[in-house]
Each structure stands twice: as C-alpha cells, then as structure tokens.
Amino acid sequence: MPLVVRPASAGELARAEELVTSSINDLTVRHGFGPIATSRSPDFQVFCLQDDPRGVWLAEENGEIVGFALSWVCGRLWFLAELFVAPGRQGQGIGNELLDRTMQHASESGATEKSLITFAFNVVSQGLYVRHGLFPRVPIHLCSAERESLVPHVQDSALRATPIQSTAADLEMLRQLDVATLGVSREKHHRYLLRDPRMKGVFLEDGGERVGYAYIAATGHIGPLAVMHAHAMPEAFRAALAMAVAGNAKKISVFVPGMSEALAIAASHSMRFALPMVLMSTRDYGDWTRYLPRNPGFM
Ligand SMILES: CC(C)(COP(=O)(O)OP(=O)(O)OC[C@H]1O[C@@H](n2cnc3c(N)ncnc32)[C@H](O)[C@@H]1OP(=O)(O)O)[C@@H](O)C(=O)NCCC(=O)NCCS
C-alpha cells in the first residue's frame, strides 16, 4: 500500500508515541547522547486530539505508522509539539508532508505566530523548519541532577507557595502571567496540568503578592514556571528547586532558556546540561527570561 498521510485517531496515539520514542533514541544515540526517551502514556496527545483534532496527523504505510505530527494552538500561537519520522524512512519527504498538514492547522485556526522546540544538534529538523519560515532564536538546556546532590544547595525560600486551584480567580491569575510572559493565555493547558494528580501547581507569593507560578511533577521535573517580572526568576527558581528536592524523586530536571538567570543557578548547583534544544519561531515572541518551558511538546 502507498504512503497515506491522514488524521490520527485516539486509539492510534500509543503506537504513534512508540514511534516518537524510537525516533528520538535513534537521533540521540547517533549524536552521542545515548537513548534518552522512554515510552510514556500519550496523555497530552490524547488531550490535544480531543481539544482540536486538526493538529494531529500520521503517515502510514502497509498498516505501519512511519511518521507522526502534533500541533496545538493557543490564541495567535501555533506550536508544533511533535514531528517524528521512523528512523529508516527519514529524508524521503515524509516530515515535509506532515509539516504541511499541521501548518494548515495554523491557518485554519487563524494563528499568526508559529513556534516549536527542537534538538539543537539536529541540522535536518532545523533545515526543514527554516524552509518553512521558523528560525532558531532561543537556546534551551535540559538541566538535571541527582536529587541527593542538590540537597546541600537548597535553602528555605523567601517566597511562599500556595496551591493553584481550578477556580475562576486562579485561572485569571494564570492567564495574566501567561499573557505577560508568552503573549497568549494557556488556560486549557493549566486545566490539563491541574487535573494530573502527579503534578503540583503552586503560586509563588512575595508578601501576599502572586509573583509567579510553578509546577513540580512527582518525577522531579520542574516546569512550566513563569514570573511576572524578570527580577523574580532567581528566587522563583530556587523555590521550585527546593520543592522538587523536598519530594522523593531520584532525579531533578528542568528546561532552562539560555537568557534565563535560572541557568546560572542550575550550573552553580552542579546540575548537568543533558540535552541542548533550541526554540524556533516565525518571529520573536515571549520573554524567555521569565518563563521555563515544561518540555519541548508542552512548551
Ligand atoms: C526531522 C524529521 C521529522 C524530518 O522528517 P524527514 O522525513 O526526515 O524530512 P524530509 O525528508 O521531509 O525533509 C528533510 C529536509 O531537511 C533538509 N535537510 C537535510 N539535511 C539538511 C542540512 N544539513 N541542512 C539544511 N537542511 C537539511 C532537506 O533538504 C529536506 O528538505 P527538502 O525536502 O525541502 O529539500 C525527521 O528527520 C526525524 O524524525 N528526525 C529525528 C527526530 C527529530 O529531530 N524530530 C524533530 C523534533 S521537533
């Protein structure tokens, strides 16, 4: 059967994620980073499909998934969360086809800005995206450390952490923080995170004023994290680190943009730079001194 590019259904997402895992590991092994991805339940992918199926595409051949793409839209921002082609089928135009379909999602939904986060060492993906008008703008490092090794570095924070609730008032505060840092509201994504029992979402308060928010996963991963003003980032990041270290995960990890003061703190706490990524976009948007993405797909 010839190659077919078609919308994906929810029942296919677990198989699509297996392809994503093998494609990531093939790439990272080739570049000396070892296999970094493990199979995970496609929870965010299912959420995105139910929210807006126009962004979820797969390429199939002889009943086998050989490519997968997923994009989401918030307001004027279209974000490519995933684009992966099976290792043996790369360089044959499949990625290009999938990208064209997901980009139709941008025009259909009226999004005017396009963005994604890709591997800084993948010249193929960057070449493909540049041809579609997205340019490399912000270096991002995945930083990680054993939790035990961070214990001596963390101190009590001057910021108070209070749980985020799914109330209208809390969602409005999150909206203000996201509009200030990213230019768009991500209410649906906060609702998704707040439903996840493995995620802890908190507002960070300075003398009763909410200066930012942070999410800490039971796995020890920090992010997303946002602050209203750049000067609050160091203390907000230290507070998030302290919360993560207080948990019982083996490792602590976080994606940190190159211009964020959090990167110097991560390095001074002996966190290792585990994977260099780069944010690409059609034009400058967002203040990356004030926002730590959750991961390359969620942003
Ligand atoms: C990135 C990926 C999705 C692209 O899919 P693909 O099917 O291999 O890509 P295509 O064959 O459609 O297109 C590749 C393009 O990269 C271009 N390219 C390849 N090497 C390049 C280089 N060194 N410099 C610039 N451009 C390059 C090719 O010219 C081609 O563009 P063209 O067809 O317009 O000439 C796929 O290679 C993949 O899954 N890679 C591993 C995982 C990954 O990095 N995914 C991206 C995550 S955001």
Ligand as a Chemical Component Dictionary entry (heavy atoms), coordinates in Angstrom:
data_LIG
# 
_chem_comp.id                   LIG 
_chem_comp.type                 NON-POLYMER 
_chem_comp.pdbx_formal_charge   0 
_chem_comp.three_letter_code    LIG 
# 
loop_
_chem_comp_atom.comp_id 
_chem_comp_atom.atom_id 
_chem_comp_atom.alt_atom_id 
_chem_comp_atom.type_symbol 
_chem_comp_atom.charge 
_chem_comp_atom.model_Cartn_x 
_chem_comp_atom.model_Cartn_y 
_chem_comp_atom.model_Cartn_z 
_chem_comp_atom.pdbx_ordinal 
LIG C1  C1  C 0 13.177 15.943 11.471 1  
LIG C2  C2  C 0 12.321 14.936 10.728 2  
LIG C3  C3  C 0 10.931 14.918 11.327 3  
LIG C4  C4  C 0 12.216 15.366 9.266  4  
LIG O1  O1  O 0 11.473 14.409 8.572  5  
LIG P1  P1  P 0 12.068 13.765 7.193  6  
LIG O2  O2  O 0 11.009 12.923 6.608  7  
LIG O3  O3  O 0 13.367 13.130 7.513  8  
LIG O4  O4  O 0 12.300 15.099 6.388  9  
LIG P2  P2  P 0 12.069 15.392 4.832  10 
LIG O5  O5  O 0 12.717 14.305 4.036  11 
LIG O6  O6  O 0 10.629 15.634 4.572  12 
LIG O7  O7  O 0 12.796 16.773 4.703  13 
LIG C5  C5  C 0 14.069 16.971 5.257  14 
LIG C6  C6  C 0 14.543 18.331 4.840  15 
LIG O8  O8  O 0 15.712 18.665 5.599  16 
LIG C7  C7  C 0 16.638 19.248 4.683  17 
LIG N1  N1  N 0 17.959 18.995 5.210  18 
LIG C8  C8  C 0 18.558 17.812 5.393  19 
LIG N2  N2  N 0 19.789 17.996 5.870  20 
LIG C9  C9  C 0 19.984 19.319 5.980  21 
LIG C10 C10 C 0 21.072 20.146 6.379  22 
LIG N3  N3  N 0 22.239 19.617 6.786  23 
LIG N4  N4  N 0 20.908 21.485 6.370  24 
LIG C11 C11 C 0 19.756 22.046 5.990  25 
LIG N5  N5  N 0 18.688 21.319 5.584  26 
LIG C12 C12 C 0 18.810 19.964 5.569  27 
LIG C13 C13 C 0 16.394 18.532 3.382  28 
LIG O9  O9  O 0 16.855 19.303 2.349  29 
LIG C14 C14 C 0 14.880 18.353 3.371  30 
LIG O10 O10 O 0 14.230 19.473 2.846  31 
LIG P3  P3  P 0 13.655 19.444 1.333  32 
LIG O11 O11 O 0 12.917 18.146 1.164  33 
LIG O12 O12 O 0 12.739 20.625 1.283  34 
LIG O13 O13 O 0 14.862 19.522 0.476  35 
LIG C15 C15 C 0 12.945 13.503 10.787 36 
LIG O14 O14 O 0 14.199 13.517 10.158 37 
LIG C16 C16 C 0 13.060 12.965 12.208 38 
LIG O15 O15 O 0 12.137 12.347 12.703 39 
LIG N6  N6  N 0 14.235 13.210 12.836 40 
LIG C17 C17 C 0 14.512 12.726 14.164 41 
LIG C18 C18 C 0 13.629 13.360 15.200 42 
LIG C19 C19 C 0 13.552 14.867 15.181 43 
LIG O16 O16 O 0 14.534 15.544 15.294 44 
LIG N7  N7  N 0 12.339 15.400 15.085 45 
LIG C20 C20 C 0 12.085 16.813 15.164 46 
LIG C21 C21 C 0 11.592 17.122 16.520 47 
LIG S1  S1  S 0 10.975 18.769 16.623 48 
# 
loop_
_chem_comp_bond.comp_id 
_chem_comp_bond.atom_id_1 
_chem_comp_bond.atom_id_2 
_chem_comp_bond.value_order 
_chem_comp_bond.pdbx_ordinal 
LIG C1  C2  SING 1  
LIG C2  C3  SING 2  
LIG C2  C4  SING 3  
LIG C2  C15 SING 4  
LIG C4  O1  SING 5  
LIG O1  P1  SING 6  
LIG P1  O2  DOUB 7  
LIG P1  O3  SING 8  
LIG P1  O4  SING 9  
LIG O4  P2  SING 10 
LIG P2  O5  DOUB 11 
LIG P2  O6  SING 12 
LIG P2  O7  SING 13 
LIG O7  C5  SING 14 
LIG C5  C6  SING 15 
LIG C6  O8  SING 16 
LIG C6  C14 SING 17 
LIG O8  C7  SING 18 
LIG C7  N1  SING 19 
LIG C7  C13 SING 20 
LIG N1  C8  SING 21 
LIG N1  C12 SING 22 
LIG C8  N2  DOUB 23 
LIG N2  C9  SING 24 
LIG C9  C10 SING 25 
LIG C9  C12 DOUB 26 
LIG C10 N3  SING 27 
LIG C10 N4  DOUB 28 
LIG N4  C11 SING 29 
LIG C11 N5  DOUB 30 
LIG N5  C12 SING 31 
LIG C13 O9  SING 32 
LIG C13 C14 SING 33 
LIG C14 O10 SING 34 
LIG O10 P3  SING 35 
LIG P3  O11 DOUB 36 
LIG P3  O12 SING 37 
LIG P3  O13 SING 38 
LIG C15 O14 SING 39 
LIG C15 C16 SING 40 
LIG C16 O15 DOUB 41 
LIG C16 N6  SING 42 
LIG N6  C17 SING 43 
LIG C17 C18 SING 44 
LIG C18 C19 SING 45 
LIG C19 O16 DOUB 46 
LIG C19 N7  SING 47 
LIG N7  C20 SING 48 
LIG C20 C21 SING 49 
LIG C21 S1  SING 50 
# 
